[in-house]
Amino acid sequence: MIRAYTFLLRPTARQQVALGEMLRDHCSLYNGALQERRDAYRHASKTSVRYGDQSAQLKDIRAFDPERQGRWSFSSQQATLRRLDKAFQAFFRRVKAGQTPGYPRFKGVGHFDTVTFPKDGDGCRWDSTPHDRQTRVRLQGVGHVRVHQHRPVQGHVKTISVKREGNRWYVVLACDDVPAQELPPTGAVAGIDMGVAHFLTTSDGEHVGNPRFLQAMADELTGAQRHLATFPKRTRQRTKAHRAAARKVAKLHGKIRRQRADFHHKTARTLVRDHDVIAHERLGTAGMTKSPAPKPDPDRPGGFLPNGAAAKAGLNRSILDAGWAQFLGILANKAESAGRLVIPVDARNTSRTCPECGHVAKEHRVTQAKFECTVCGFAANADHVGATNVLLRAGLVLCAAA
């Protein structure tokens, strides 16, 4: 299996400056390569510049600017150019599919936070001081940086990435051939229904509460964002107070993100430990959180009718705060590592289908929390009904596969 390990770095003051300079120079390389592609296509010849053309120029760029571009790993600079090339490939794919294209943008220094080394030993070295009790990673141009390794690394280290989050620095290891750690069988199966009132409900009737981390810190975050909004958005030089305000907002968002990820990991671990088979709805979060289309008013040219955008915005915020997509990804990874089976099923009408008689109707949902069948009179919690139907559909999937 392929697994990623993330560890906190403990750089010295000088190493922290060097890491910031490394990000700055890779950002400059990314923006320069993007500008070259734009200029070439705007030329009358409509020339297309590809990754191979720009990678061939790296040797001359490094020789011309040895103090900046020449300091860093050649392979990491190639990875930055590949990153731009993937952005253009995704752009052309969306254009061909008729989707919103999203042309690649220039990166600000504060929005370019990751540098990737494609191979361990080429410009970087994991556990560069094996004779020392303290784990370190060596980065070309930076030195041996201390790592807070809180768990052992298994498998073979393939790629190493250095990432900045606020004032913190992390190293991310992508490892191959990681052995599975299978758990003993329990004989239990479960279906789960994702929700907003409850984070999830199992087919056994157990509810897991929704912690609503964003809502819990909404007041503090709103105050920090309002303070940040008092500073000009576009300025050549941020003041000390402006930088402090931006750091505070980023710090709050980082705390919310870590709390949510910790909750997802613990909840997924509990499900994987207690069940051999877990079924869940196949959810399209991106489509579920789209804003409603405007409704033009036929009686008032240029006017619009109410379309429920305010209520939908609140629901979208709650869905994104719950982080269903991240949780289901974590659940799938943990299940694979533990030798468990996760089955995604069609989510349509799971909360409108009576598990007793099979009748489907939207009138079954009396309220958001109550389900009552209009045919047979079966009544239960709506989320529990949804989880039960998810489990039944998973059984049909397994039968069809067998």
Secondary structure, DSSP 8 states (H G I E B T S, - for coil): --EEEEEEEE--HHHHHHHHHHHHHHHHHHHHHHHHHHHHHHSTT-----HHHHHHTHHHHHHH-TTTGGGS-HHHHHHHHHHHHHHHHHHHHHHHHTS---------GGG--EEEESSTTSSEEETS-TTSSS-EEEETTTEEEEEE--S---SEEEEEEEEEETTEEEEEEEEES-----------EEEEEE-SSEEEEETTS-EEE---HHHHTHHHHHHHHHHHHTS-SS-SS--HHHHHHHHHHHHHHHHHHHHHHHHHHHHHHHHHHH-SEEEEEE--HHHHT-----EE-TTSTT-EE---HHHHHHHHHHHHHHTHHHHHHHHHHHHHHHT-EEEEEE-TTTTTB-TTT--B-GGGBSSSSEEE-TTT--EEEHHHHHHHHHHHHHHHHHHHH-
